[in-house]
Amino acid sequence: MSTFAAAPTALIVHAHPEPHSFSTAQMTTAAQALREAGYRVDVVDLYADRWAPILARDEFAPVDGHFKPQAEQMRALKEGTLDTAVRNHLDRLLAADLLVLSFPMWWFSLPAVLKGWVDRVFVMGGVFGGDHGILGDGALAGKRAMLLVTTGGASESFQPGGKFGPMDDFLFHIHRGMLEFVGFQVLDPVITYGPARMTDQERTAALGAVGESVARITAEILKTAA
């Protein structure tokens, strides 16, 4: 379990292919707000790093018979043969007090590269399973996570009775099935709705609102931890 005796660490995992996108600007704004709140910020830019999202058989030692990815993750972790990049990202994940997943909502879910990051880095035996359980017994219990999201649709489309339905319905599989599953306490998401339809002035105001939201959330975290 982490401690706030030293400066806390935030790991931001960002997934957008365009460095000049609003999503990337939103991530940069959130990172600055975290630094100003006293966090050490570690940023993983999956597209810039050309992260390989496929949990592939060839990254593990040869096996006879059927390939069982999670069993091979546990074996590789135990034997010290986990893929070098995965081991690096797993270490950074375990070292962080706060995980921020930053992404545009595509097809009402994560971009494939970010889902692939979860597939490969949420290693069985490292963050759940093996010596760890799930949910409150997961390896990330005591740590926090939040989503930093942009959408194509307007805010009213994601309300109860809206065109798409409640945003919480689309985030449930991420909140519960990924983050809470490995022990994280999930914070309220920070979402900018439809930035592509905004004027430059509106986007500037939206980024200001993102910074304020992240600052408010982190202030509550640090107050609770004090």
C-alpha positions as a Python dict, from the first residue, in 0.01 Angstrom:
ca = {
    (1, 'M'): (0, 0, 0),
    (2, 'S'): (132, 344, -88),
    (3, 'T'): (196, 628, 153),
    (4, 'F'): (178, 1002, 117),
    (5, 'A'): (473, 1057, 353),
    (6, 'A'): (672, 1151, 43),
    (7, 'A'): (533, 1333, -260),
    (8, 'P'): (264, 1113, -416),
    (9, 'T'): (304, 987, -771),
    (10, 'A'): (48, 1003, -1049),
    (11, 'L'): (81, 778, -1354),
    (12, 'I'): (-102, 914, -1657),
    (13, 'V'): (-153, 665, -1941),
    (14, 'H'): (-255, 863, -2249),
    (15, 'A'): (-401, 725, -2571),
    (16, 'H'): (-449, 967, -2860),
    (17, 'P'): (-259, 955, -3192),
    (18, 'E'): (-254, 1333, -3245),
    (19, 'P'): (-18, 1537, -3024),
    (20, 'H'): (-212, 1857, -3102),
    (21, 'S'): (-554, 1713, -3020),
    (22, 'F'): (-779, 1850, -2749),
    (23, 'S'): (-744, 1515, -2572),
    (24, 'T'): (-367, 1562, -2553),
    (25, 'A'): (-409, 1922, -2439),
    (26, 'Q'): (-651, 1800, -2173),
    (27, 'M'): (-394, 1545, -2055),
    (28, 'T'): (-123, 1813, -2040),
    (29, 'T'): (-355, 2040, -1842),
    (30, 'A'): (-436, 1762, -1595),
    (31, 'A'): (-66, 1677, -1557),
    (32, 'Q'): (14, 2039, -1474),
    (33, 'A'): (-270, 2055, -1220),
    (34, 'L'): (-134, 1741, -1054),
    (35, 'R'): (218, 1887, -1038),
    (36, 'E'): (83, 2205, -884),
    (37, 'A'): (-97, 1991, -625),
    (38, 'G'): (235, 1832, -526),
    (39, 'Y'): (234, 1514, -734),
    (40, 'R'): (526, 1369, -920),
    (41, 'V'): (377, 1298, -1261),
    (42, 'D'): (482, 1005, -1480),
    (43, 'V'): (330, 1015, -1831),
    (44, 'V'): (302, 719, -2067),
    (45, 'D'): (206, 827, -2420),
    (46, 'L'): (105, 500, -2582),
    (47, 'Y'): (95, 622, -2942),
    (48, 'A'): (420, 818, -2917),
    (49, 'D'): (585, 512, -2760),
    (50, 'R'): (436, 283, -3027),
    (51, 'W'): (303, 55, -2756),
    (52, 'A'): (225, -294, -2884),
    (53, 'P'): (-129, -371, -2760),
    (54, 'I'): (-144, -740, -2842),
    (55, 'L'): (-101, -991, -2560),
    (56, 'A'): (91, -1232, -2779),
    (57, 'R'): (214, -1586, -2733),
    (58, 'D'): (562, -1502, -2860),
    (59, 'E'): (641, -1273, -2567),
    (60, 'F'): (642, -1573, -2334),
    (61, 'A'): (858, -1882, -2306),
    (62, 'P'): (748, -2169, -2533),
    (63, 'V'): (460, -2375, -2398),
    (64, 'D'): (325, -2714, -2492),
    (65, 'G'): (-44, -2732, -2575),
    (66, 'H'): (-289, -2444, -2552),
    (67, 'F'): (-167, -2092, -2478),
    (68, 'K'): (-332, -1956, -2162),
    (69, 'P'): (-228, -1590, -2142),
    (70, 'Q'): (-294, -1526, -1774),
    (71, 'A'): (-125, -1848, -1666),
    (72, 'E'): (178, -1749, -1873),
    (73, 'Q'): (177, -1401, -1717),
    (74, 'M'): (195, -1559, -1372),
    (75, 'R'): (472, -1795, -1479),
    (76, 'A'): (676, -1518, -1643),
    (77, 'L'): (638, -1297, -1337),
    (78, 'K'): (749, -1577, -1106),
    (79, 'E'): (1043, -1676, -1324),
    (80, 'G'): (1156, -1321, -1399),
    (81, 'T'): (1097, -1355, -1773),
    (82, 'L'): (819, -1099, -1814),
    (83, 'D'): (858, -885, -2126),
    (84, 'T'): (1091, -592, -2048),
    (85, 'A'): (846, -320, -2154),
    (86, 'V'): (561, -482, -1962),
    (87, 'R'): (779, -518, -1651),
    (88, 'N'): (872, -148, -1675),
    (89, 'H'): (510, -39, -1703),
    (90, 'L'): (400, -275, -1427),
    (91, 'D'): (663, -129, -1194),
    (92, 'R'): (546, 223, -1277),
    (93, 'L'): (185, 121, -1215),
    (94, 'L'): (267, -34, -877),
    (95, 'A'): (469, 273, -776),
    (96, 'A'): (186, 516, -848),
    (97, 'D'): (-59, 644, -588),
    (98, 'L'): (-297, 764, -860),
    (99, 'L'): (-360, 616, -1205),
    (100, 'V'): (-515, 842, -1470),
    (101, 'L'): (-637, 685, -1795),
    (102, 'S'): (-656, 961, -2057),
    (103, 'F'): (-839, 888, -2381),
    (104, 'P'): (-1103, 989, -2635),
    (105, 'M'): (-1414, 774, -2612),
    (106, 'W'): (-1420, 566, -2930),
    (107, 'W'): (-1717, 338, -2994),
    (108, 'F'): (-1828, 407, -2637),
    (109, 'S'): (-1512, 253, -2494),
    (110, 'L'): (-1133, 272, -2476),
    (111, 'P'): (-912, 303, -2783),
    (112, 'A'): (-770, -41, -2866),
    (113, 'V'): (-415, 58, -2772),
    (114, 'L'): (-524, 148, -2419),
    (115, 'K'): (-726, -171, -2377),
    (116, 'G'): (-414, -354, -2494),
    (117, 'W'): (-211, -175, -2228),
    (118, 'V'): (-453, -305, -1966),
    (119, 'D'): (-439, -655, -2116),
    (120, 'R'): (-59, -666, -2096),
    (121, 'V'): (20, -459, -1784),
    (122, 'F'): (-257, -568, -1548),
    (123, 'V'): (-54, -885, -1508),
    (124, 'M'): (-214, -1180, -1335),
    (125, 'G'): (-5, -1246, -1027),
    (126, 'G'): (114, -884, -1029),
    (127, 'V'): (-206, -686, -969),
    (128, 'F'): (-459, -964, -903),
    (129, 'G'): (-457, -1340, -866),
    (130, 'G'): (-171, -1547, -728),
    (131, 'D'): (-84, -1393, -392),
    (132, 'H'): (-350, -1127, -450),
    (133, 'G'): (-726, -1139, -467),
    (134, 'I'): (-965, -915, -656),
    (135, 'L'): (-1157, -599, -568),
    (136, 'G'): (-1065, -504, -209),
    (137, 'D'): (-799, -773, -201),
    (138, 'G'): (-634, -670, -528),
    (139, 'A'): (-276, -547, -530),
    (140, 'L'): (-384, -188, -600),
    (141, 'A'): (-606, -158, -293),
    (142, 'G'): (-542, 172, -118),
    (143, 'K'): (-462, 347, -444),
    (144, 'R'): (-687, 563, -661),
    (145, 'A'): (-773, 582, -1029),
    (146, 'M'): (-967, 818, -1250),
    (147, 'L'): (-1065, 858, -1614),
    (148, 'L'): (-987, 1167, -1821),
    (149, 'V'): (-1213, 1150, -2124),
    (150, 'T'): (-1325, 1340, -2432),
    (151, 'T'): (-1634, 1255, -2635),
    (152, 'G'): (-1769, 1324, -2980),
    (153, 'G'): (-2124, 1365, -2854),
    (154, 'A'): (-2271, 1650, -2654),
    (155, 'S'): (-2329, 1628, -2282),
    (156, 'E'): (-2708, 1602, -2315),
    (157, 'S'): (-2666, 1288, -2527),
    (158, 'F'): (-2512, 1110, -2229),
    (159, 'Q'): (-2786, 1192, -1980),
    (160, 'P'): (-3068, 957, -1874),
    (161, 'G'): (-3319, 975, -2158),
    (162, 'G'): (-3055, 1119, -2392),
    (163, 'K'): (-2967, 988, -2737),
    (164, 'F'): (-2702, 749, -2602),
    (165, 'G'): (-2799, 705, -2239),
    (166, 'P'): (-2616, 770, -1912),
    (167, 'M'): (-2239, 806, -1931),
    (168, 'D'): (-2206, 582, -1624),
    (169, 'D'): (-2340, 293, -1832),
    (170, 'F'): (-2049, 324, -2074),
    (171, 'L'): (-1785, 367, -1805),
    (172, 'F'): (-1903, 80, -1583),
    (173, 'H'): (-1694, -189, -1754),
    (174, 'I'): (-1383, 27, -1708),
    (175, 'H'): (-1458, 141, -1355),
    (176, 'R'): (-1572, -195, -1223),
    (177, 'G'): (-1429, -451, -1461),
    (178, 'M'): (-1076, -307, -1482),
    (179, 'L'): (-998, -54, -1208),
    (180, 'E'): (-1204, -167, -909),
    (181, 'F'): (-1136, -529, -1006),
    (182, 'V'): (-768, -489, -916),
    (183, 'G'): (-836, -285, -602),
    (184, 'F'): (-843, 79, -708),
    (185, 'Q'): (-1075, 329, -546),
    (186, 'V'): (-1233, 494, -850),
    (187, 'L'): (-1270, 872, -846),
    (188, 'D'): (-1522, 1074, -1043),
    (189, 'P'): (-1423, 1099, -1411),
    (190, 'V'): (-1324, 1428, -1571),
    (191, 'I'): (-1503, 1451, -1906),
    (192, 'T'): (-1510, 1713, -2180),
    (193, 'Y'): (-1807, 1662, -2407),
    (194, 'G'): (-1780, 1741, -2779),
    (195, 'P'): (-1466, 1958, -2790),
    (196, 'A'): (-1453, 1928, -3172),
    (197, 'R'): (-1774, 2131, -3186),
    (198, 'M'): (-1641, 2408, -2961),
    (199, 'T'): (-1493, 2742, -3061),
    (200, 'D'): (-1133, 2815, -2967),
    (201, 'Q'): (-1258, 3027, -2681),
    (202, 'E'): (-1483, 2747, -2556),
    (203, 'R'): (-1199, 2495, -2573),
    (204, 'T'): (-977, 2728, -2370),
    (205, 'A'): (-1251, 2756, -2109),
    (206, 'A'): (-1299, 2379, -2113),
    (207, 'L'): (-929, 2322, -2044),
    (208, 'G'): (-954, 2566, -1755),
    (209, 'A'): (-1246, 2363, -1618),
    (210, 'V'): (-1038, 2044, -1649),
    (211, 'G'): (-757, 2198, -1447),
    (212, 'E'): (-1003, 2312, -1181),
    (213, 'S'): (-1167, 1968, -1163),
    (214, 'V'): (-836, 1787, -1124),
    (215, 'A'): (-720, 2039, -863),
    (216, 'R'): (-1041, 1989, -665),
    (217, 'I'): (-1016, 1610, -681),
    (218, 'T'): (-651, 1605, -575),
    (219, 'A'): (-717, 1848, -292),
    (220, 'E'): (-978, 1607, -158),
    (221, 'I'): (-735, 1315, -192),
    (222, 'L'): (-454, 1492, -10),
    (223, 'K'): (-688, 1615, 261),
    (224, 'T'): (-809, 1258, 320),
    (225, 'A'): (-452, 1126, 326),
    (226, 'A'): (-324, 1390, 567),
}
